[in-house]
Amino acid sequence: MERRSFFKICAKGTLLVAISPFLIEGYLKADDGRLFKSFNRVKLLDCYGNPLKEEILQEEVTYVFNYPYASTPCFLIKLSEPAAKEIKLRDEEGSEYIWKGGVGKDKKVVAYSAICPHQLAHPNPNESFLGYIPKEKKSMAYKEGGVIVCASHLSAFDPKTGAKVLAGPAKEPMASIILDVDEEGVFWASAVLGPAKFFDYFKSFKPELKEFYKNIRKAKKLVSLGAVVKPLDVYSKEVVIY
Ligand code: FES
């Protein structure tokens, strides 16, 4: 089956997967403890519950999985070139942190919390105003492609450099999701680095989260049993990016 259609028929839901403990201390540095937080180490899965390996990812397609909470979306993107390394970034208050770079073969795979640091736009099951613009395309937010764009107020972020702000009203990078690849080539998520907006998001979108998850507690549940990765246009019925 062709890979794109394989992902297209993804059904919603997660499958049981064993969790391995993983110590991340010392792997990344942030000069402010608030900018780095470990969560459950969670295996990424395709829509059949198979461990997600790099071969299945198409370059420059925006994929989404929920992490570290059941309702918090993240982007997974395999770039068309290796990501940069050791990028120094700052949150809105000036605290610095170091983004180490991409993972996988050629270090092209990156992941970010898909909650816009400006006013928290994010993909939901109905629509998304956020997504990656391939290199050869352009958007209203930025002069070049190869960027993540939030069409709500036209912020653009550079996925090659830790989602640094390139344009628009956002004042800080998107938070990054720390990934690693095990000896079998399977992707895992284990932490969040940068200015995550999870608690503002839970507060601001309570009615929406109740609608989609029935119960706010379910929306705030930490993911622990595997995170299913879907293309953005499967995750959200409508994708609006310009
Ligand atoms: S919410 Fe993303 S640019 Fe305003």
Residues whose N, C-alpha, C, O or C-beta is under 5 A from the ligand:
A	BS01	FES	C116 H118 Q119 L120 A121 C150 S152 H153 L154 S155
